[in-house]
């Protein structure tokens, strides 16, 4: 009987231990399964959000492009229908040349965007005794003037494709050309009319009816599209030549997309040229050769003409909610780390109590939490407020031209003074950033003033917020219709730098360059033509080997930032100073993590390793204590010494980083202080045989096993708190 009772009493603890193991196993299994499902759901939600934003923007851009093609098609259709009607009636004899001229005059009065129209004959076709005859009716200064075009130039020469090409090949649109009467770029639609023989059959073309419209009319339609802050639109012919582009040099030079693709080794432009010839439509993923920016090229044909509308949308302008993206990725990281850690404990079967398995699970969990911290650092660096530009980043001449044109039209609509644009460039030779956030730079700034048009504009500028500014004029020359001035500049500009994430700081330093004339709408714009490369990663505007001690320069670029003026500067007449943004030269920087790591984290890492070593050698064995000198009193002395070392290091960093709030690295120090305290308390409790199972179990095994996983788990939690 006694033996049976003894066996039953020994079996009960084993059953209890078995029950606890099963409970722990199922809890871990539940945690692993739940975190796995949660990670799948969160990843799917994240991808759905990104896909939804991209598809929404693509759909909107495609719709905008389609609507623009219809608007341009309506303008072109009016030209085509009226031109064909006059030509048909001349061919049938229903219209005499005199009546056709009256009809043309009526068209110019009816349609505001018809700038001119001409009735031109082949040599000797109008009068056997007269070689050429061409009457041009053109709008000029609000009136319609009649010009005998054949007395101005020989329009039958090959360079005048609006006539010869139509005679040879039938109705067609010309390439853009400069109209002297309208002082603007024009595009002409020409359709031939024919004479008839006695049988009523057409014999040959007698002449051409031509109607011209301004490229500006097409530009208004294209530039009214919402293509993001830096997007722009263009229009190309079926041959791939630009009919409209914000960079008018591409239009005037008549370079085709094929030619440009060959010059820039840009395969995507060749695809666009092929699609233009096929009247294709779609969306093409593109990476700019010059700027390095990813974009979408949305293209669609103009039905009546065969032209191709091509809009460029820069992907940096996607309306991401950066905070939402960052938080989604942080949650994904959290659940994946939890899943990996719980799965590791299950796979190692740590519940069996085997020391080797327990240590394997402990080390694996610590590695997963450490990896999670690294991922959080990556997320913080790639999804931060710097990605949301304070202004419109200018990386392309076309985008700049579109913005400038929009403000010119806005001033015209408001009947205010037209803006005067001064191209301005900068080249920084040296730069230093103090701990207080004062940026000291020296280098060159230059400006270009158009001779004749801008002679009355003062040749001067200033740098907004500069506490000290010295300028010495170094260069002045006149060439290519501009007066170019260059100054050597030294200045110090206070910057607002957020140190809360030290040593993972990222920020943007800016110099706001303003014209000193506050009485007129004089604005500075970047002189992009002065730089060989405007790709931000090529660091335009900075000396090639420029170094900012303690920091790495990542990108440099120009941006236009909105002004906040709450005054009219004493002027009664309205200006656009509060509407046109000011010019800023900015460069993104990030803390040199290697320097910060070596100088600040090395001591913390060594101390945490030493603390773990003290924890491992803590013992009640008198021989070991005597040999290693690791009694509780000795451990307390060592911990006190470590505390002083870390405290002095902490104070030193506090003096270096001028910041009021607690920054990220400080939490590492606070955690180290806490660990020093715990190791000290554990050594005392273990030495005095305190009746605490957590401390006494298997010779202090639990604190040793939990040291690294708990340390990295706490660091992971702190990182989530800071970066969320």
C-alpha positions in Angstrom: 0.0 0.0 0.0 2.8 2.4 0.9 4.6 1.6 -2.2 1.6 2.4 -4.3 1.1 5.7 -2.6 4.8 6.5 -3.2 4.5 5.6 -6.9 1.4 7.7 -7.3 3.0 10.7 -5.7 6.0 10.5 -8.0 3.8 10.2 -11.0 1.8 13.3 -10.2 4.7 15.8 -10.7 5.6 14.1 -13.9 2.0 14.3 -15.1 1.9 17.9 -14.1 5.1 18.6 -16.0 3.8 16.8 -19.0 0.6 18.8 -18.9 2.6 22.1 -18.7 4.7 21.0 -21.7 1.6 20.2 -23.7 0.1 23.6 -22.8 3.2 25.4 -23.7 3.4 23.5 -27.0 -0.1 24.3 -28.0 0.3 28.0 -27.0 3.4 28.2 -29.1 1.6 26.5 -31.9 -1.3 28.9 -31.6 1.0 31.9 -31.6 2.9 30.6 -34.7 -0.3 29.8 -36.6 -1.9 33.2 -35.7 1.2 35.2 -36.6 1.6 33.3 -39.9 -2.0 34.0 -40.9 -1.6 37.6 -39.7 1.5 38.1 -41.8 -0.2 36.7 -44.9 -3.2 39.1 -44.4 -1.0 42.1 -43.7 1.3 41.4 -46.7 -1.8 41.0 -48.9 -3.3 44.2 -47.6 0.0 46.1 -48.2 0.3 44.8 -51.7 -3.4 45.6 -52.4 -2.9 49.1 -51.2 0.1 49.7 -53.4 -1.5 48.0 -56.4 -4.7 50.0 -55.7 -2.9 53.4 -55.7 -0.9 52.5 -58.8 -4.0 51.2 -60.7 -6.0 54.2 -59.6 -3.4 56.6 -60.9 -2.9 54.6 -64.1 -6.6 54.6 -64.7 -6.9 58.4 -64.1 -3.9 59.1 -66.3 -5.3 56.9 -69.1 -8.7 58.7 -68.8 -7.0 62.1 -68.8 -5.0 61.2 -71.9 -8.1 59.9 -73.7 -10.0 63.1 -72.8 -7.0 65.2 -74.1 -7.0 63.3 -77.4 -10.6 64.1 -77.8 -10.1 67.8 -77.1 -7.2 68.0 -79.5 -9.2 65.9 -82.0 -12.0 68.4 -81.9 -9.6 71.2 -82.7 -8.0 69.2 -85.5 -11.4 68.1 -86.8 -12.6 71.7 -87.2 -9.5 72.4 -89.2 -9.8 69.3 -91.4 -13.6 69.6 -92.0 -13.4 73.3 -93.0 -10.2 72.8 -95.1 -11.7 69.8 -96.9 -15.0 71.7 -97.5 -13.3 74.6 -99.2 -11.1 72.4 -101.3 -14.0 70.2 -102.4 -16.1 73.3 -103.4 -13.1 74.8 -105.3 -12.6 71.5 -107.1 -16.3 71.3 -108.0 -16.5 74.9 -109.1 -19.0 75.8 -106.4 -16.5 78.3 -105.1 -14.6 80.9 -107.0 -11.2 82.0 -105.7 -12.7 85.3 -104.6 -15.5 83.6 -102.8 -13.1 81.1 -101.2 -11.1 84.0 -99.8 -14.3 85.5 -98.3 -15.1 82.0 -96.9 -11.6 81.8 -95.3 -12.0 85.3 -93.7 -15.3 84.1 -92.2 -13.5 81.0 -90.7 -10.9 83.2 -89.1 -13.6 85.4 -87.5 -15.5 82.4 -86.3 -12.8 80.2 -84.8 -10.4 81.9 -82.4 -7.7 79.3 -82.7 -7.5 79.6 -86.5 -4.6 82.0 -86.9 -4.2 82.1 -90.6 -5.4 80.5 -93.8 -4.0 80.6 -97.3 -5.2 79.8 -100.9 -2.1 78.9 -102.9 -1.8 77.8 -106.6 0.8 75.8 -108.5 3.0 77.7 -110.9 0.8 79.2 -113.7 -2.3 77.4 -112.5 -4.1 80.6 -111.4 -3.0 82.7 -114.4 -1.0 81.5 -117.3 0.8 84.8 -117.3 1.6 84.7 -113.6 4.0 82.1 -112.1 2.8 82.1 -108.5 -0.4 83.2 -106.7 -1.0 82.8 -103.0 -3.3 84.9 -100.7 -2.7 84.6 -97.0 -5.3 85.9 -94.5 -3.7 86.2 -91.0 -4.7 87.5 -87.6 -2.4 90.3 -86.4 -3.0 92.7 -83.6 -6.7 91.8 -83.4 -7.2 92.4 -87.1 -7.3 90.1 -90.2 -4.7 91.2 -92.7 -4.4 90.2 -96.4 -0.9 89.2 -97.5 0.1 88.4 -101.0 2.3 85.5 -100.0 3.8 84.9 -103.4 5.5 88.3 -103.2 7.1 87.3 -99.8 8.8 84.0 -100.7 8.7 81.1 -103.1 6.4 78.7 -101.3 7.1 75.9 -103.9 10.6 75.3 -102.5 11.1 71.9 -100.8 11.5 73.4 -97.3 7.9 74.6 -97.3 6.3 71.2 -96.8 2.9 72.7 -96.2 2.5 73.2 -100.0 4.7 70.7 -101.8 3.9 67.7 -99.7 0.2 68.3 -100.0 0.4 68.6 -103.8 2.4 65.3 -104.1 0.7 63.2 -101.4 -2.7 64.7 -100.6 -4.1 66.1 -97.4 -1.7 66.3 -94.5 -0.4 68.2 -91.5 2.9 70.0 -91.6 5.8 69.9 -89.1 5.7 72.9 -86.7 7.2 76.1 -88.1 7.6 79.6 -86.8 5.0 82.1 -88.0 6.4 85.6 -88.4 2.9 87.2 -88.3 1.8 85.5 -85.2 5.2 85.3 -83.5 4.5 81.7 -82.5 5.0 78.1 -83.5 2.3 77.0 -86.0 1.2 73.8 -87.5 -0.7 73.8 -90.8 -3.2 71.5 -92.4 -3.0 71.5 -96.2 -5.5 69.9 -98.6 -5.2 70.1 -102.4 -8.0 71.2 -104.8 -8.2 70.0 -108.4 -9.2 71.1 -111.8 -11.5 69.1 -113.9 -11.5 68.1 -117.6 -14.6 68.2 -119.8 -15.5 64.6 -118.8 -15.6 65.7 -115.1 -12.7 63.6 -114.0 -9.9 65.1 -111.9 -6.8 65.9 -113.8 -4.3 67.3 -111.4 -3.9 69.4 -108.3 -4.2 73.1 -109.0 -3.3 74.4 -105.5 -3.7 74.0 -101.8 -6.0 75.3 -99.1 -4.1 75.7 -95.9 -5.3 76.5 -92.4 -2.9 77.1 -89.5 -3.4 76.8 -85.7 -1.0 77.8 -83.0 1.0 75.1 -81.1 0.0 77.1 -78.1 -3.6 76.1 -78.6 -2.5 72.4 -78.4 -0.2 73.3 -75.5 -3.1 74.7 -73.4 -5.0 71.4 -73.7 -1.9 69.3 -72.8 -0.7 71.6 -70.0 -4.1 71.7 -68.4 -3.8 68.0 -67.5 -3.0 67.0 -64.0 0.1 64.9 -64.5 1.6 65.4 -61.1 4.0 68.1 -60.0 6.8 67.1 -62.4 4.9 65.3 -65.1 4.4 66.7 -68.6 2.7 66.0 -71.9 3.9 65.9 -75.5 2.4 65.4 -79.0 4.2 63.6 -81.9 3.4 63.1 -85.5 3.0 59.7 -87.1 6.6 60.0 -88.2 7.7 60.4 -84.6 8.6 64.1 -84.7 7.5 66.3 -81.8 4.6 68.6 -82.7 4.5 69.8 -79.1 6.8 69.5 -76.2 7.5 71.8 -73.2 11.1 71.9 -74.4 10.5 73.8 -77.6 14.0 73.1 -78.8 12.9 69.5 -79.5 10.0 70.9 -81.6 12.1 73.4 -83.5 15.0 70.9 -84.2 12.5 68.4 -85.6 14.3 65.6 -84.0 12.3 62.3 -84.2 11.8 59.9 -81.3 14.0 57.4 -83.3 16.8 60.0 -83.5 16.5 60.8 -79.8 16.4 57.1 -78.8 19.6 56.5 -80.8 21.4 59.5 -79.2 20.4 58.5 -75.6 20.4 54.7 -76.1 16.8 54.8 -74.9 14.9 51.8 -76.3 11.6 53.1 -74.8 11.5 56.1 -77.1 11.9 53.8 -80.1 8.9 51.8 -78.9 6.9 55.0 -78.6 8.0 55.9 -82.2 6.8 52.5 -83.4 3.5 52.9 -81.5 2.9 56.4 -82.9 3.2 55.0 -86.5 0.8 52.2 -85.6 -1.7 54.5 -83.8 -1.2 52.4 -80.7 -2.2 53.2 -77.1 -1.1 51.9 -73.7 1.2 52.6 -70.7 4.9 52.0 -70.9 7.2 51.7 -67.8 10.2 53.9 -68.4 13.4 54.9 -66.6 14.8 58.2 -67.7 18.4 58.1 -68.9 19.1 61.7 -67.9 17.4 61.9 -64.5 17.4 58.3 -63.4 13.7 58.6 -62.4 11.1 55.9 -63.0 8.0 57.0 -64.8 5.0 55.9 -66.9 4.6 56.9 -70.5 0.9 57.0 -71.4 0.3 57.2 -75.1 -2.9 57.3 -77.3 -3.6 58.4 -80.9 -5.5 61.4 -82.1 -8.2 59.8 -84.3 -8.5 62.4 -87.1 -4.8 63.1 -87.5 -2.8 60.0 -86.5 -0.8 62.0 -84.1 0.2 60.4 -80.8 -0.5 62.0 -77.4 2.3 61.0 -75.0 2.1 62.0 -71.3 4.9 61.4 -68.8 4.1 60.7 -65.2 7.0 60.5 -62.7 6.5 57.7 -60.2 7.9 59.8 -57.4 4.7 61.8 -57.6 2.5 58.8 -56.7 0.2 59.8 -53.9 1.6 57.4 -51.3 0.6 57.7 -47.7 4.2 57.3 -46.5 3.2 57.0 -42.9 0.7 54.2 -43.8 3.2 52.3 -45.9 5.8 52.5 -43.1 3.4 51.3 -40.5 2.1 48.5 -42.7 5.7 47.3 -43.2 6.4 47.6 -39.4 3.4 45.4 -38.6 4.5 42.9 -41.2 8.0 42.8 -39.6 6.5 42.3 -36.1 4.3 39.4 -37.0 7.0 37.7 -39.1 9.5 38.0 -36.2 6.9 36.5 -33.8 6.2 33.7 -36.2 9.9 32.9 -36.8 10.7 32.9 -33.1 7.8 30.7 -32.0 8.4 28.4 -34.9 12.1 28.1 -33.9 11.1 27.1 -30.4 8.7 24.5 -31.8 11.2 23.1 -34.3 14.0 22.8 -31.7 11.5 21.1 -29.3 12.8 23.4 -26.5 10.0 22.2 -24.3 11.8 18.9 -23.8 14.2 20.7 -21.4 17.4 19.6 -23.2 20.1 22.2 -22.6 21.4 22.0 -26.2 17.9 22.5 -27.6 17.2 25.4 -25.2 20.4 27.2 -26.1 19.7 26.7 -29.8 16.2 28.1 -29.5 17.6 31.0 -27.4 20.3 31.9 -30.0 17.9 31.6 -32.9 15.3 33.9 -31.3 18.0 36.5 -30.6 19.1 36.3 -34.2 15.5 36.8 -35.5 14.9 39.8 -33.2 18.3 41.3 -34.3 17.3 40.8 -37.9 13.9 42.4 -37.2 15.8 45.5 -35.8 17.8 45.7 -39.1 14.6 45.5 -41.1 13.1 48.3 -39.0 16.2 50.4 -39.7 15.8 49.8 -43.4 12.1 50.7 -43.3 12.8 53.9 -41.4 15.5 55.0 -43.9 13.3 54.3 -47.0 9.9 55.5 -45.7 10.4 58.9 -44.0 9.1 62.4 -44.3 12.0 63.4 -46.6 10.3 61.3 -49.4 7.5 63.8 -49.2 9.1 66.8 -50.8 8.4 70.2 -49.4 8.3 71.5 -52.9 8.2 70.6 -56.6 11.5 68.8 -57.5 12.8 69.9 -60.8 14.8 67.2 -62.6 13.7 67.8 -66.1 13.7 70.9 -68.4 10.3 69.9 -69.8 8.7 69.9 -66.3 10.3 73.3 -65.5 8.9 74.8 -68.8 5.5 73.4 -68.1 5.4 75.0 -64.7 6.7 78.4 -66.0 4.1 78.4 -68.8 1.3 77.7 -66.2 2.3 80.7 -64.2 2.5 82.9 -67.3 -1.1 81.9 -68.2 -2.2 82.4 -64.6 -0.9 85.9 -64.5 -2.6 86.6 -67.8 -5.9 85.3 -66.5 -5.6 87.4 -63.3 -4.5 90.5 -65.3 -1.4 90.8 -63.1 2.2 91.5 -64.0 3.7 88.8 -66.2 6.5 86.8 -64.4 10.1 87.4 -65.4 12.3 84.3 -65.1 16.0 84.5 -64.4 17.9 81.2 -64.9 20.1 80.7 -61.8 22.7 78.1 -61.1 24.9 77.1 -58.1 28.1 75.2 -57.5 29.1 74.4 -53.9 32.8 73.9 -53.3 32.8 73.4 -49.5 30.2 72.7 -46.8 30.2 72.1 -43.1 27.3 71.4 -40.7 27.6 72.3 -37.1 26.1 70.3 -34.2 23.6 73.2 -33.8 22.4 72.7 -37.4 24.2 75.7 -39.0 25.1 75.0 -42.6 28.2 76.9 -43.8 28.8 76.8 -47.6 31.1 78.5 -50.1 30.9 78.3 -53.8 29.6 80.0 -57.0 26.2 81.3 -58.0 25.5 82.6 -61.5 22.5 84.2 -63.2 21.5 84.8 -66.9 19.6 88.0 -67.9 18.1 88.2 -71.4 19.5 91.3 -73.1 16.9 93.8 -74.3 14.0 92.2 -72.4 15.5 92.2 -68.9 17.9 95.2 -69.0 15.8 97.0 -66.2 15.9 94.0 -63.8 18.5 94.5 -61.0 21.4 92.1 -61.1 21.2 90.8 -57.6 20.0 88.0 -55.3 20.0 86.9 -51.7 19.8 83.7 -49.7 16.8 83.4 -47.5 17.5 83.0 -43.8 21.3 83.4 -44.1 22.9 84.7 -40.9 25.9 85.9 -42.8 26.3 86.4 -46.5 29.3 87.7 -48.5 29.2 88.0 -52.3 32.1 88.9 -54.6 31.4 89.3 -58.3 33.9 87.2 -60.2 32.6 87.2 -63.8 30.5 89.1 -66.2 30.1 88.5 -69.9 27.5 88.9 -72.7 26.9 86.0 -75.1 24.1 84.4 -77.0 21.7 87.2 -76.1 22.3 86.9 -72.3 24.3 88.8 -69.8 25.9 86.2 -67.5 27.1 87.1 -64.1 28.9 84.9 -61.5 29.5 85.6 -57.8 31.7 83.8 -55.3 29.5 83.3 -52.2 30.0 82.5 -48.6 27.1 82.1 -46.2 25.8 80.4 -43.1 22.2 79.2 -43.1 20.4 77.6 -40.1 18.9 74.2 -40.8 16.2 72.3 -38.9 17.6 68.8 -38.4 15.6 66.1 -36.6 18.0 64.1 -34.3 15.3 62.0 -32.8 16.4 58.9 -34.7 20.1 59.3 -34.1 22.2 57.6 -35.5 19.8 56.8 -38.3 19.1 60.4 -39.2 18.2 61.5 -42.6 17.4 65.1 -43.6 17.4 67.7 -46.3 19.6 70.8 -46.3 18.4 73.7 -48.4 19.5 77.1 -49.7 16.6 79.3 -50.7 17.8 81.7 -53.4 15.7 84.8 -53.9 15.8 87.8 -56.2 16.1 91.1 -54.3 13.5 92.9 -56.5 10.4 92.7 -54.4 8.5 95.3 -56.5 8.0 93.1 -59.6 7.3 89.5 -60.4 10.9 88.5 -60.8 11.5 84.8 -60.1 14.5 82.6 -60.2 14.5 79.2 -62.0 17.2 76.6 -62.2 19.7 76.8 -65.0 19.4 73.1 -65.9 21.3 73.6 -69.2 24.5 74.4 -67.2 24.8 70.9 -65.7 26.1 67.9 -67.6 23.9 65.6 -65.5 20.8 66.5 -63.6 20.2 63.0 -62.1 20.0 63.7 -58.4 22.3 60.8 -57.6 25.0 62.4 -59.7 25.0 65.3 -57.2 24.6 68.2 -59.6 25.7 71.5 -58.1 28.2 69.9 -55.7 32.0 69.5 -56.1 32.7 65.9 -57.0 34.7 65.1 -53.9 32.7 67.3 -51.5 32.5 65.8 -48.0 30.2 66.8 -45.2 32.0 65.5 -42.0 29.9 62.9 -40.2 27.3 62.7 -43.1 26.9 61.2 -46.5 25.4 63.3 -49.3 22.8 61.1 -51.1 21.1 63.4 -53.7 21.1 67.0 -54.8 18.5 68.8 -56.8 16.6 72.0 -57.4 13.1 72.4 -56.1 10.4 75.1 -56.2 8.9 75.7 -52.7 5.7 77.5 -52.0 6.2 81.0 -50.6 4.2 82.0 -47.5 3.9 85.8 -47.7 1.3 87.5 -45.6 2.1 91.0 -46.9 1.9 92.9 -50.1 5.3 94.5 -49.4 3.7 97.9 -49.3 2.5 97.7 -52.9 -1.1 98.4 -53.9 -1.0 96.6 -57.2 -1.3 92.8 -57.0 1.8 90.6 -57.6 2.2 86.9 -57.9 4.9 86.7 -55.3 2.7 84.6 -53.1 1.8 82.2 -55.9 5.0 81.4 -57.7 7.3 79.2 -55.6 10.9 80.3 -54.7 14.0 78.5 -55.9 15.7 76.1 -53.5 18.9 74.1 -54.0 18.6 71.1 -51.7 20.7 68.0 -51.0 19.6 65.0 -48.9 22.0 63.7 -46.3 22.1 60.8 -44.0 24.3 60.1 -40.9 27.5 58.1 -41.5 26.3 55.1 -39.6 29.7 53.5 -39.5 31.2 56.4 -37.6 28.3 56.6 -35.2 28.4 52.8 -34.7 32.1 52.7 -33.9 32.1 55.8 -31.6 28.9 55.1 -29.7 27.6 51.5 -30.0 30.9 49.7 -29.6 31.1 50.4 -25.9 27.5 49.3 -25.4 28.1 46.0 -27.3 31.2 45.2 -25.3 29.4 46.0 -22.0 26.4 43.8 -22.9 28.8 40.9 -23.8 30.7 41.4 -20.5 27.4 41.4 -18.6 26.4 38.1 -20.2 29.9 36.7 -19.3 29.3 37.7 -15.7 25.9 36.0 -15.8 27.4 32.8 -17.2 30.2 32.6 -14.6 28.0 33.3 -11.6 28.3 30.3 -9.3 27.9 29.0 -5.8 30.8 26.7 -6.1 33.4 28.0 -3.7 36.3 26.7 -5.7 35.1 28.5 -8.9 34.2 31.6 -6.9 37.7 31.6 -5.4 39.4 31.0 -8.7 37.3 33.4 -10.9 36.8 35.9 -8.1 33.1 36.2 -9.1 31.4 36.5 -5.8 28.3 38.7 -5.7 30.3 41.5 -4.2 32.9 41.4 -7.0 30.1 41.3 -9.6 28.5 44.4 -8.0 31.8 46.2 -8.2 32.3 45.3 -11.9 28.7 46.4 -12.7 29.2 49.7 -11.0 32.4 50.3 -13.0 30.5 49.5 -16.2 27.7 51.8 -15.2 30.2 54.7 -14.8 31.8 54.0 -18.2 28.4 53.9 -20.0 27.2 57.0 -18.1 30.2 59.1 -19.2 29.8 57.9 -22.8 26.1 58.9 -22.6 26.9 62.3 -21.3 29.5 62.8 -24.0 26.9 62.0 -26.8 24.4 64.3 -25.1 26.9 67.2 -25.4 27.5 66.4 -29.1 23.9 66.0 -30.2 22.1 69.3 -29.5 18.5 68.1 -29.0 15.8 68.5 -26.4 14.0 65.2 -26.7 15.3 61.7 -26.1 16.8 60.3 -29.2 16.9 56.7 -30.5 20.4 55.7 -29.3 19.6 56.9 -25.7 17.2 54.1 -25.3 20.1 51.7 -25.8 21.9 53.4 -22.9 18.7 53.2 -20.7 18.3 49.5 -21.5 22.0 48.9 -20.7 21.5 50.6 -17.3 18.5 48.3 -16.7 20.5 45.2 -17.6 23.4 46.2 -15.3 20.8 46.5 -12.5 19.2 43.1 -13.3 22.5 41.3 -13.5 23.5 42.8 -10.1 20.2 41.8 -8.5 20.4 38.3 -10.0 23.9 37.7 -8.7 22.8 38.7 -5.2 19.6 36.6 -5.2 21.4 33.6 -6.6 24.2 33.9 -4.1 21.9 34.1 -1.0 19.8 31.2 -2.2 16.7 33.3 -2.4 13.6 31.0 -2.8 12.9 32.2 -6.3 12.4 29.4 -8.9 13.2 31.8 -11.8 16.7 32.4 -10.3 17.5 29.1 -8.7 16.2 26.7 -11.5 19.0 24.5 -12.8 21.8 26.8 -11.6 20.5 30.1 -12.9 19.7 28.7 -16.3 16.6 30.8 -17.0 18.3 34.3 -16.8 21.1 33.0 -19.0 18.8 31.6 -21.6 16.6 34.7 -21.6 19.5 37.3 -21.7 20.0 37.7 -25.5 16.4 37.0 -26.7 15.0 39.5 -24.1 17.7 42.1 -24.8 17.0 42.0 -28.6 13.3 41.8 -28.0 13.4 44.9 -25.9 15.5 46.7 -28.5 13.1 45.5 -31.2 10.2 46.9 -29.2 12.0 50.2 -28.7 12.7 50.4 -32.4 9.0 49.8 -33.2 8.0 52.5 -30.8 10.4 55.1 -32.3 9.9 54.3 -36.0 6.2 53.7 -36.0 
